[in-house]
Amino acid sequence: MQTTTTNSFLCQYWDAIACNPDNWTYEPSTYGVSGVELVGDIHMKLWKDLSHWKNPGRANGVDLAKVEELKEDIQDSGIRLDAPVIYYDVDTNETINGDHRFTVSTILYIPGWMCQAVRFESDAAKVRFATASNIKKKDVYNPISAADVNAAVRELICLGAIVTDDQIKAETRFLGRGAISESAIKEISNKIIIERIFSGKSDGAERFQTWNDDRLPVFFDNATDEWVDDYWNNESEYTMYVNMANFASRWGSIISLASQAVISNKPIHFMFSTKLMANESIDTSRSKVFTDKLAQLEQKLCSLFGLDVNRHKSMLPWHHPECEHRFLPQDNQKEDFTKLIKI
């Protein structure tokens, strides 16, 4: 019986050595995903006995360039016994990964692959596992990309498996850790969190939102405020986004833009986002931008030339009578996230 089973897998590129589970060094894992159970040991399985699950965590489907790369790798080096096996849902016989290996197998007439059966507690566990099991160094087996992590997190939101902003951040980090960069992880979670507010589907979102350079493009994509075209997109105007969470680091850029505005006798129009404080309201934080933070910069500049700040700060271009400063919306319950706040 064993010989017959083995013979059904043999072909030009798959030999008896590859058919023996003892020769494989890859160790199956649940990859730390809750609600996942490995069923039995690794074993050979024919492709014709498996069906193919559409993985919502794969953003771009089969990459034909990767298929060609994998095909050449098998033709040149044979089957890699240290590579991941195919995982499949034991209850449905659906493959969880391995679409590229299946495609190459149809080209090279490889009838099956080494597999591991898995049982899932929920659809969310299945999506998480499908993504987490592909976190590995980039190679011909096509690990996940930032687009895949993004697609998986969005699918988990649709399934109701993650609800709050903190859960979105944690899930993105769990699925992206070791596969994509830290900046890509933050960019994905930032964009999803802000998009939820614009879409009106923000149940579970934090009431007060922070802004940064990663989230800013989402605001402009959805903005209906005339200020955006009248000032931000107007090349004849001097505008700057200032995140008050790192205001001190922006002094140099503010002074540089101010010198250009003064030469042109033009105002600077600031667009601020405030740093959220536990001990004060957002309205108070916004007012302090002018009475405290900008005042500190004004004092420094005037003291350089021995000038009285109260008499001469009006010379600074952010005090120009035509200034139109704005704040980004940050209160999810009271403010329209398509419009800016004028104070």
SEKEMAR-15401 format. One line per 4 residues: for each residue x, y, z of C-alpha. Coordinates in pm, 1 decimal, always signed. Layout:
N
X:Y:Z ~ ...
This chain:
343
+0.0:+0.0:+0.0 ~ +279.1:+243.3:+96.0 ~ +462.3:+172.8:-231.2 ~ +150.4:+235.6:-435.7
+86.3:+562.2:-251.8 ~ +444.3:+674.2:-298.7 ~ +444.4:+582.3:-667.4 ~ +144.7:+805.9:-729.6
+359.7:+1108.4:-641.1 ~ +677.5:+1022.3:-829.5 ~ +769.8:+1230.3:-1133.8 ~ +1072.8:+1396.0:-1291.8
+1105.3:+1653.9:-1012.5 ~ +959.6:+1466.0:-714.5 ~ +1143.3:+1154.2:-598.3 ~ +1098.0:+898.6:-319.1
+1320.7:+1102.0:-86.3 ~ +1081.1:+1399.4:-108.8 ~ +788.8:+1162.8:-39.7 ~ +928.4:+1063.7:+300.6
+814.2:+1302.4:+580.0 ~ +1122.9:+1207.4:+783.8 ~ +1343.1:+1378.7:+525.7 ~ +1173.5:+1715.9:+567.9
+1337.0:+1951.4:+817.3 ~ +1059.3:+2211.9:+818.8 ~ +864.9:+2210.2:+1147.7 ~ +491.0:+2284.7:+1113.6
+360.2:+2555.8:+1345.2 ~ +44.7:+2741.9:+1442.1 ~ +258.2:+3058.4:+1425.5 ~ +112.6:+3173.0:+1753.6
-238.0:+3218.5:+1611.1 ~ -513.5:+3142.9:+1861.1 ~ -784.6:+2902.5:+1743.9 ~ -554.1:+2694.6:+1519.8
-484.3:+2323.1:+1572.0 ~ -234.0:+2109.0:+1382.9 ~ -396.6:+1775.1:+1299.4 ~ -157.9:+1479.1:+1274.9
+187.3:+1487.1:+1113.4 ~ +302.8:+1605.2:+772.3 ~ +211.0:+1373.5:+485.4 ~ +186.5:+1360.1:+108.6
-138.8:+1462.2:-56.8 ~ -242.9:+1477.3:-422.5 ~ -344.1:+1813.8:-563.8 ~ -656.8:+1654.2:-712.3
-774.9:+1574.8:-358.8 ~ -749.3:+1936.8:-251.4 ~ -952.8:+2246.4:-337.6 ~ -823.8:+2602.4:-332.8
-941.5:+2861.3:-80.4 ~ -926.8:+3223.1:-193.6 ~ -709.5:+3385.7:+69.4 ~ -844.6:+3736.9:+143.9
-505.6:+3820.2:+292.7 ~ -336.7:+3789.0:-45.1 ~ -383.6:+4125.6:-213.3 ~ -253.8:+4042.5:-559.6
-316.4:+3670.7:-614.6 ~ -65.0:+3462.6:-805.4 ~ +247.7:+3648.2:-918.6 ~ +347.2:+3500.4:-1255.8
+702.6:+3625.7:-1217.8 ~ +724.9:+3435.2:-888.7 ~ +582.6:+3126.9:-1057.9 ~ +857.8:+3139.9:-1319.5
+1123.0:+3194.5:-1049.8 ~ +996.9:+2898.6:-846.4 ~ +976.5:+2677.8:-1157.2 ~ +1339.7:+2752.3:-1243.6
+1445.8:+2690.6:-883.4 ~ +1284.8:+2344.0:-885.4 ~ +1431.6:+2260.6:-1225.6 ~ +1780.4:+2368.7:-1114.3
+1788.3:+2261.9:-748.2 ~ +1501.7:+2019.1:-698.6 ~ +1246.7:+2019.1:-415.8 ~ +1368.1:+2202.9:-106.2
+1304.2:+1982.2:+195.7 ~ +1361.7:+2272.9:+437.8 ~ +1084.8:+2482.0:+279.2 ~ +733.2:+2520.2:+425.4
+480.6:+2247.2:+352.7 ~ +129.7:+2307.5:+220.7 ~ -125.9:+2371.9:+493.8 ~ -485.1:+2266.6:+430.7
-812.3:+2288.6:+621.9 ~ -883.4:+1934.4:+739.6 ~ -1259.9:+1999.1:+746.1 ~ -1288.0:+2135.0:+390.8
-972.4:+2007.4:+217.8 ~ -900.7:+2366.3:+111.4 ~ -537.6:+2469.6:+80.0 ~ -446.5:+2766.8:+300.6
-126.6:+2851.1:+114.1 ~ +72.4:+2720.2:-179.8 ~ -102.6:+2875.1:-481.1 ~ +233.7:+2938.0:-647.2
+347.1:+2581.8:-580.4 ~ +19.6:+2447.2:-721.8 ~ +60.3:+2660.5:-1036.5 ~ +419.0:+2541.1:-1084.2
+307.0:+2182.0:-1024.7 ~ +59.8:+2205.3:-1313.6 ~ +344.5:+2324.8:-1536.6 ~ +596.7:+2061.7:-1425.2
+340.6:+1779.8:-1381.7 ~ +405.1:+1741.0:-1008.0 ~ +100.2:+1547.3:-880.8 ~ +110.5:+1650.3:-513.5
+305.8:+1803.7:-224.3 ~ +402.1:+1747.7:+135.7 ~ +114.7:+1878.0:+351.0 ~ +0.5:+1952.0:+705.4
-366.4:+1932.1:+806.6 ~ -501.1:+2218.6:+1018.5 ~ -831.0:+2283.0:+1196.5 ~ -963.3:+2634.8:+1253.2
-1189.4:+2759.8:+1529.1 ~ -1318.0:+3049.0:+1315.5 ~ -1282.8:+3227.0:+980.1 ~ -1078.5:+3495.4:+1155.9
-830.3:+3232.9:+1279.0 ~ -803.9:+3104.2:+921.4 ~ -724.5:+3450.1:+781.8 ~ -473.2:+3520.7:+1057.5
-299.6:+3186.9:+1008.6 ~ -287.2:+3220.6:+630.2 ~ -104.1:+3550.4:+668.6 ~ +116.3:+3461.8:+966.2
+232.6:+3134.5:+810.1 ~ +381.7:+3325.7:+518.2 ~ +598.8:+3553.5:+732.6 ~ +950.1:+3455.6:+637.3
+1252.8:+3587.4:+455.3 ~ +1192.0:+3678.8:+94.6 ~ +1241.7:+3380.2:-130.0 ~ +1086.3:+3197.0:-422.4
+796.5:+3079.0:-205.9 ~ +651.5:+3431.7:-216.1 ~ +615.4:+3557.9:+143.7 ~ +361.7:+3823.1:+235.4
+391.7:+4188.9:+136.5 ~ +261.7:+4509.8:+292.7 ~ -38.9:+4483.6:+58.9 ~ -111.3:+4134.0:+195.0
-100.5:+4253.1:+557.5 ~ -327.8:+4543.2:+466.7 ~ -577.5:+4309.9:+296.5 ~ -574.8:+4064.9:+588.4
-638.9:+4333.1:+851.6 ~ -928.2:+4474.6:+647.4 ~ -1078.7:+4125.3:+612.6 ~ -1055.3:+4072.4:+989.3
-1239.4:+4401.3:+1043.2 ~ -1514.1:+4283.5:+805.5 ~ -1538.9:+3956.2:+1000.8 ~ -1580.0:+4152.1:+1323.9
-1266.4:+3992.1:+1468.3 ~ -1105.4:+4327.8:+1541.9 ~ -1298.4:+4638.9:+1641.0 ~ -1095.8:+4899.8:+1828.6
-808.3:+5115.7:+1708.5 ~ -575.1:+4938.0:+1950.4 ~ -678.5:+4601.7:+1804.1 ~ -607.3:+4729.7:+1452.0
-259.4:+4839.8:+1560.0 ~ -190.2:+4511.2:+1741.1 ~ -315.6:+4294.6:+1452.3 ~ -113.7:+4485.3:+1193.8
+197.2:+4448.1:+1407.2 ~ +135.7:+4074.2:+1464.9 ~ +83.8:+3998.2:+1095.4 ~ +356.4:+4228.9:+967.5
+628.2:+4161.6:+1223.7 ~ +933.9:+4012.9:+1055.9 ~ +784.7:+4042.9:+707.2 ~ +752.6:+4416.8:+641.9
+921.5:+4726.8:+782.5 ~ +816.4:+4908.6:+1097.7 ~ +724.4:+5215.4:+892.4 ~ +501.5:+5002.2:+665.6
+326.1:+4853.7:+970.3 ~ +250.8:+5201.4:+1106.6 ~ +140.3:+5329.7:+767.2 ~ -112.8:+5046.2:+726.6
-270.9:+5086.4:+1071.0 ~ -272.4:+5465.8:+1048.7 ~ -448.6:+5465.3:+714.1 ~ -711.0:+5208.9:+814.9
-792.1:+5391.8:+1139.8 ~ -841.3:+5728.3:+968.8 ~ -1031.8:+5576.8:+674.0 ~ -1282.2:+5424.0:+916.7
-1371.8:+5768.4:+1043.2 ~ -1415.8:+5915.5:+695.8 ~ -1634.2:+5620.0:+595.1 ~ -1858.0:+5666.1:+899.5
-1785.2:+5307.8:+1009.5 ~ -1591.8:+5399.9:+1319.5 ~ -1769.7:+5200.7:+1591.1 ~ -1501.2:+5109.9:+1843.2
-1266.0:+5382.5:+1723.7 ~ -1098.5:+5608.7:+1976.7 ~ -1283.4:+5938.9:+2014.3 ~ -976.5:+6157.5:+1971.6
-742.2:+6092.7:+1681.8 ~ -380.7:+6187.6:+1632.6 ~ -234.5:+6295.7:+1299.7 ~ +104.1:+6247.7:+1137.5
+257.7:+6258.6:+791.2 ~ +136.2:+5903.5:+714.0 ~ -227.1:+5984.6:+792.8 ~ -234.4:+6327.8:+628.5
-284.6:+6206.5:+267.0 ~ -607.4:+6033.3:+375.2 ~ -745.6:+6367.0:+492.9 ~ -666.9:+6537.2:+162.1
-819.9:+6249.9:-34.1 ~ -1150.7:+6304.9:+147.3 ~ -1142.8:+6676.7:+229.5 ~ -1428.7:+6902.8:+118.4
-1293.1:+7216.4:+285.7 ~ -1231.1:+7505.1:+43.5 ~ -917.4:+7596.3:+238.0 ~ -738.1:+7299.5:+80.9
-762.8:+7438.4:-272.9 ~ -752.7:+7806.0:-174.1 ~ -434.2:+7771.8:+28.5 ~ -273.5:+7426.0:+55.1
-290.0:+7349.7:-318.1 ~ -228.6:+7711.0:-420.6 ~ +135.8:+7751.7:-525.8 ~ +122.0:+8127.8:-462.9
+52.1:+8074.4:-91.8 ~ +290.4:+7969.7:+187.0 ~ +147.3:+7682.7:+389.7 ~ +287.3:+7431.1:+636.3
+156.8:+7134.8:+834.4 ~ +280.1:+7142.6:+1194.2 ~ +231.8:+6845.1:+1421.5 ~ +243.5:+6990.1:+1773.0
+362.3:+6655.9:+1907.3 ~ +705.6:+6741.2:+1762.2 ~ +678.2:+7119.7:+1739.9 ~ +1033.1:+7193.3:+1859.7
+1180.8:+6989.3:+1574.5 ~ +988.2:+7205.9:+1326.6 ~ +1138.3:+7539.7:+1432.2 ~ +1405.1:+7529.0:+1161.0
+1151.3:+7458.5:+885.4 ~ +917.8:+7730.1:+1014.9 ~ +1195.9:+7989.7:+1019.3 ~ +1308.1:+7887.9:+669.1
+955.8:+7923.0:+526.5 ~ +905.3:+8248.0:+721.1 ~ +1208.1:+8407.0:+553.6 ~ +1062.6:+8325.7:+210.6
+720.4:+8462.3:+306.2 ~ +868.8:+8788.9:+441.9 ~ +1063.0:+8849.6:+119.0 ~ +739.4:+8801.3:-77.3
+536.8:+9005.8:+174.3 ~ +301.9:+8709.7:+211.9 ~ +146.9:+8537.7:+514.1 ~ +214.8:+8183.6:+631.4
-95.5:+7969.7:+674.8 ~ -41.7:+7694.2:+930.3 ~ -237.9:+7370.4:+947.2 ~ -193.1:+7224.4:+1295.7
-266.9:+6898.4:+1469.3 ~ -248.5:+6910.0:+1846.5 ~ -82.9:+6670.4:+2085.7 ~ -357.1:+6495.7:+2284.1
-321.9:+6561.8:+2657.3 ~ -488.3:+6364.8:+2936.1 ~ -525.0:+6669.8:+3161.7 ~ -669.8:+6928.6:+2921.5
-938.5:+6959.0:+2654.5 ~ -857.7:+6965.6:+2286.2 ~ -987.8:+7324.5:+2269.1 ~ -740.0:+7428.3:+2538.1
-456.7:+7250.1:+2357.0 ~ -545.5:+7433.4:+2037.1 ~ -551.1:+7775.3:+2203.9 ~ -211.4:+7706.3:+2360.8
-60.6:+7662.8:+2015.3 ~ -76.5:+8043.0:+1983.3 ~ -49.2:+8157.3:+2345.5 ~ +225.4:+7915.1:+2450.2
+404.1:+7720.5:+2175.8 ~ +429.2:+7983.5:+1901.4 ~ +488.5:+8246.9:+2169.8 ~ +802.8:+8060.7:+2277.1
+936.2:+8065.3:+1921.6 ~ +849.7:+8434.0:+1884.6 ~ +1035.1:+8516.0:+2207.4 ~ +1345.7:+8333.0:+2084.2
+1344.1:+8509.0:+1747.6 ~ +1292.0:+8857.3:+1888.9 ~ +1554.5:+8811.2:+2159.8 ~ +1813.8:+8740.6:+1890.3
+1783.0:+9102.5:+1778.6 ~ +1710.2:+9257.7:+2115.7 ~ +1350.4:+9333.5:+2020.1 ~ +1044.5:+9353.3:+2243.1
+835.0:+9054.3:+2142.2 ~ +503.6:+9226.4:+2223.7 ~ +586.3:+9517.9:+1993.5 ~ +751.7:+9330.6:+1708.3
+590.5:+8984.6:+1680.2 ~ +340.9:+9132.2:+1435.5 ~ +627.1:+9142.5:+1183.5 ~ +631.0:+8762.9:+1172.1
+443.2:+8621.2:+872.1 ~ +211.1:+8401.5:+1081.2 ~ +72.5:+8725.6:+1230.8 ~ +2.1:+8875.4:+887.8
-354.4:+9015.5:+874.3 ~ -437.5:+8781.1:+583.6 ~ -337.4:+8460.9:+767.4 ~ -583.3:+8171.9:+757.4
-465.9:+7915.3:+1011.1 ~ -652.4:+7589.1:+1055.9 ~ -654.8:+7279.9:+1277.5 ~ -711.0:+6924.7:+1160.8
-1025.3:+6761.4:+1304.1 ~ -945.1:+6530.8:+1595.1 ~ -1273.2:+6478.6:+1783.4 ~ -1445.3:+6181.3:+1621.4
-1777.4:+6260.0:+1790.9 ~ -1807.1:+6635.9:+1739.0 ~ -1605.0:+6725.3:+1430.9 ~ -1647.3:+6660.1:+1058.6
-1333.1:+6482.9:+939.8 ~ -1368.1:+6626.6:+588.7 ~ -1332.3:+6984.7:+712.5 ~ -1070.0:+7185.8:+898.0
-1122.8:+7376.2:+1222.7 ~ -1087.3:+7754.0:+1231.0 ~ -1016.5:+7919.6:+1565.2
